[in-house]
């Protein structure tokens, strides 16, 4: 009886050892995730009417280049490619997958900009200073884009100076888009405005007035947000590209 018990014990140990080897044999594998090198400026700025040429990006796996797929999304006006004839921020995503099926990505923003003289045009790229109910909330927020629509109106990428979208970091879903400006006379600060809203929170936003300082390259306006009762005073300082 003792001999039988010893044999059974040895068999059990052997089975356990075999199972352990089978289930852990392939776990200690290594994989090299894609590494990206984005060439050129990021963000990149080009003048309206310029043909865009991607400076390029390289993806590698363990030092060996691998294929890269590029996708493009127009942030404010749509589109799936960089259109040098349409002012917008274009968000480029570069993706690659390694041999084990693990993917990675890198990104670049491309701004297509028409820089107005603030006498005949208020188009341009701007940094924003934001005051809410008299309290300074943010300075030099990058960026607010102003473009000209086909009907002659101007439109801002965000009427809150990109406060929620960029400064707070909530992204495009919380921009305050749709602020359109009709410039009856820029020199005399004669403008009319559309009512717009915050894309995420909602609530009608009404612009009270706007002034343009062509010498100092800045635009000031204030607006009221019905949702909260807050007044927003925005100063936009034009970036000279």
C-alpha positions in Angstrom: 0.0 0.0 0.0 2.9 2.4 0.8 4.5 1.7 -2.6 1.2 2.5 -4.4 0.9 5.8 -2.6 4.4 6.8 -3.5 3.9 6.0 -7.2 0.7 8.0 -7.3 2.4 11.0 -5.7 5.2 10.9 -8.2 2.7 10.7 -11.1 0.8 13.7 -9.7 3.9 15.8 -9.5 4.8 14.9 -13.1 1.4 15.9 -14.4 1.5 19.2 -12.6 5.0 19.9 -13.9 3.9 19.1 -17.5 0.8 21.4 -17.2 2.9 24.3 -15.9 5.3 24.1 -18.8 2.6 23.9 -21.4 0.6 27.0 -20.1 3.6 29.3 -19.6 5.9 28.4 -22.4 4.9 31.3 -24.8 4.1 34.0 -22.3 7.6 35.6 -22.1 7.5 37.0 -25.7 8.6 40.5 -26.5 6.9 42.9 -28.8 8.3 46.2 -30.2 5.6 48.9 -30.4 5.8 51.3 -33.4 7.9 54.4 -32.7 7.2 57.6 -34.6 9.4 60.4 -35.8 7.3 63.3 -37.1 9.3 65.6 -39.4 8.8 69.3 -39.7 6.8 71.7 -37.6 3.9 70.6 -35.4 1.6 72.5 -35.6 2.4 73.6 -39.1 1.0 76.8 -40.7 0.5 77.5 -44.3 -1.0 80.5 -46.2 -4.4 80.2 -47.8 -3.9 79.3 -51.5 -0.8 77.2 -50.8 -0.4 73.6 -51.8 0.2 71.4 -48.7 3.1 69.0 -48.8 3.4 66.7 -45.8 7.0 67.0 -44.3 6.6 63.3 -43.6 6.6 60.8 -40.7 8.6 57.6 -40.1 7.3 54.7 -38.1 9.7 51.9 -37.0 9.6 48.6 -35.3 12.8 47.6 -33.5 14.7 50.0 -35.8 13.1 48.9 -39.1 10.7 51.2 -41.0 7.1 50.0 -41.3 4.2 51.3 -43.4 2.3 54.4 -42.1 -1.4 55.2 -42.8 -2.4 58.9 -42.7 -6.0 60.2 -42.0 -7.1 63.8 -42.1 -10.0 65.6 -40.4 -11.0 69.2 -40.9 -11.7 70.4 -37.4 -14.1 73.2 -38.1 -15.2 72.9 -41.7 -14.9 69.2 -42.4 -13.0 67.5 -45.1 -10.7 64.4 -45.2 -7.7 66.0 -46.9 -5.7 69.2 -46.3 -7.3 71.8 -48.6 -4.9 74.7 -49.1 -7.8 76.8 -50.5 -10.0 76.4 -47.4 -9.0 78.0 -44.0 -9.3 75.4 -41.2 -7.3 73.4 -38.7 -6.6 70.0 -40.2 -5.8 67.2 -37.7 -3.6 64.5 -39.2 -3.3 61.1 -37.6 -0.4 58.8 -38.6 -1.0 55.1 -37.7 1.2 52.0 -37.9 0.9 48.4 -36.8 3.7 46.1 -35.8 4.1 42.4 -36.8 2.2 41.3 -33.7 -0.8 43.4 -34.5 -0.2 46.1 -31.9 -0.8 49.6 -33.3 0.3 53.1 -32.4 -0.2 56.6 -33.7 1.2 60.1 -33.8 -0.5 63.4 -34.9 0.0 66.8 -36.5 -2.1 69.9 -36.8 -2.0 71.9 -40.0 -3.5 75.4 -40.0 -4.5 77.0 -43.4 -4.7 80.7 -42.7 -5.5 83.9 -44.5 -4.1 86.8 -42.5 -6.3 89.9 -42.8 -5.1 93.4 -42.5 -7.9 94.2 -40.0 -9.0 97.1 -42.2 -10.5 95.2 -45.1 -10.5 91.7 -43.5 -10.6 90.3 -40.0 -9.4 86.8 -41.1 -6.5 85.3 -39.3 -5.1 83.1 -36.6 -5.3 84.5 -33.0 -4.3 83.9 -29.4 -7.1 84.6 -27.0 -7.3 86.3 -23.6 -10.5 85.3 -21.8 -12.3 87.2 -19.0 -15.4 85.8 -17.5 -17.7 88.0 -15.3 -14.7 90.3 -14.8 -12.3 87.5 -13.8 -9.3 86.8 -15.9 -9.5 83.1 -16.9 -6.8 82.5 -19.4 -4.2 84.3 -21.6 -2.5 83.4 -24.9 -4.8 80.5 -25.6 -3.7 78.9 -28.9 -5.6 79.2 -31.3 -8.8 80.9 -32.5 -9.2 80.9 -36.3 -11.3 83.4 -38.2 -12.2 82.6 -41.8 -14.4 84.2 -44.5 -17.4 82.3 -45.7 -18.6 82.2 -49.3 -21.5 84.6 -48.4 -19.0 87.3 -47.2 -19.6 86.7 -43.5 -16.7 85.9 -41.1 -16.8 83.0 -38.7 -14.9 82.2 -35.6 -13.8 78.7 -34.7 -14.9 79.4 -31.1 -16.7 82.4 -29.7 -15.4 81.8 -26.2 -11.8 82.1 -27.3 -11.4 78.3 -27.3 -11.8 78.3 -23.6 -13.5 74.9 -23.2 -12.2 73.4 -26.4 -8.5 74.0 -25.9 -7.7 75.8 -22.6 -9.8 73.4 -20.4 -9.1 70.6 -22.8 -12.6 69.3 -23.5 -12.0 69.1 -27.2 -14.1 69.9 -30.3 -17.3 68.7 -28.7 -17.3 71.7 -26.4 -16.2 74.5 -28.8 -18.6 77.5 -29.1 -18.9 77.3 -32.9 -21.1 79.2 -35.3 -20.3 82.8 -34.3 -20.7 84.6 -37.6 -19.9 88.3 -38.1 -21.2 90.6 -40.8 -18.7 93.4 -41.3 -20.7 96.4 -42.4 -17.7 98.6 -41.9 -14.6 97.3 -40.2 -12.9 100.7 -39.8 -15.9 102.2 -37.9 -16.6 98.9 -36.0 -19.9 98.5 -37.6 -20.8 94.8 -37.2 -23.8 92.6 -36.9 -23.7 89.1 -35.3 -25.4 85.8 -35.3 -26.5 84.1 -32.2 -24.6 80.9 -31.5 -24.2 78.2 -28.8 -21.7 76.0 -27.0 -21.6 72.7 -28.9 -21.5 70.6 -25.7 -23.4 72.6 -23.0 -25.9 74.4 -25.3 -27.4 77.7 -24.4 -27.8 80.8 -26.7 -24.8 83.2 -26.8 -25.4 86.8 -27.9 -22.6 89.1 -29.0 -22.9 92.7 -27.7 -20.2 94.5 -29.5 -16.9 94.2 -31.3 -14.0 96.5 -31.8 -11.0 96.1 -34.2 -7.6 97.6 -33.6 -5.7 97.4 -36.9 -2.6 99.1 -35.5 -2.1 96.7 -32.6 -3.6 93.7 -34.5 -6.3 92.8 -32.0 -10.0 92.3 -31.8 -12.1 92.7 -28.7 -15.7 91.6 -28.2 -18.0 90.5 -25.4 -21.0 88.2 -25.3 -23.6 86.9 -22.9 -24.4 83.2 -22.3 -28.0 82.6 -21.5 -27.4 79.2 -20.0 -25.4 80.6 -17.0 -25.9 84.3 -17.2 -22.1 84.8 -17.6 -20.5 87.6 -19.6 -17.5 86.7 -21.6 -15.0 89.4 -22.7 -12.6 88.1 -25.4 -9.4 89.7 -26.7 -7.9 88.2 -29.8 -4.3 89.0 -30.7 -3.5 88.2 -34.3 -0.6 85.9 -35.0 1.7 87.2 -37.7 2.7 84.2 -39.8 
